[in-house]
């Protein structure tokens, strides 16, 4: 059986790893560029992670990882 990755799952994990290493937070554009994904593809992921309190949006509209 060929080993394949589920793209949305990989993106969620990439985002969480990226934010874990950037404690000050990142903008949506910075995240999209870092993981080479369109903003339109990751925005729904970001909203879901924020709703579930894995990440939050600060006053400057940056996205930060909750420790």
VOGU-3710 file (C-alpha; in Angstrom, 3 decimals, decimal comma):
1> xxxxxxxxxx> 0,000/0,000/0,000  1,381/3,405/-0,961  1,947/5,864/1,846  0,060/9,106/1,259  -0,661/12,108/3,420  -4,038/13,711/3,812  -3,361/17,311/2,692  -5,719/19,122/5,122  -4,417/17,094/8,063  -0,823/17,796/7,038
11> xxxxxxxxxx> -1,598/21,498/6,795  -3,136/21,581/10,277  -0,064/19,889/11,724  2,274/22,171/9,758  0,427/25,225/11,093  0,534/24,009/14,692  4,260/23,237/14,439  4,926/26,620/12,859  3,005/28,501/15,524  4,605/26,486/18,319
21> xxxxxxxxxx> 7,972/27,791/17,110  6,801/31,417/16,766  5,496/32,476/20,160  4,768/36,063/19,060  2,345/34,792/16,446  2,154/35,069/12,686  -0,217/36,632/10,214  -2,322/34,526/7,886  -0,081/35,621/5,007  3,077/34,589/6,865
31> xxxxxxxxxx> 1,600/31,188/7,659  0,395/30,643/4,098  3,817/31,525/2,704  5,657/29,360/5,242  3,649/26,242/4,440  3,238/27,055/0,736  -0,554/27,007/0,802  -3,191/29,466/-0,418  -4,703/31,678/2,270  -8,152/30,644/1,061
41> xxxxxxxxxx> -7,305/27,014/1,841  -5,961/27,565/5,323  -8,417/30,193/6,560  -11,188/27,624/7,280  -8,625/25,485/9,120  -7,556/28,481/11,194  -11,165/29,327/12,069  -11,844/25,759/13,196  -8,669/25,630/15,298  -9,612/28,984/16,879
51> xxxxxxxxxx> -13,164/27,802/17,616  -11,687/24,750/19,338  -9,203/26,946/21,202  -6,032/25,449/19,735  -5,056/28,934/18,528  -6,346/32,466/19,011  -6,393/35,774/17,186  -4,799/38,621/19,110  -5,639/42,323/18,830  -3,253/42,759/15,896
61> xxxxxxx> -4,958/40,019/13,876  -1,990/37,727/14,269  -2,505/34,083/15,008  -0,781/32,663/18,065  -0,452/29,155/19,403  -1,806/28,485/22,888  0,705/26,669/25,086
//
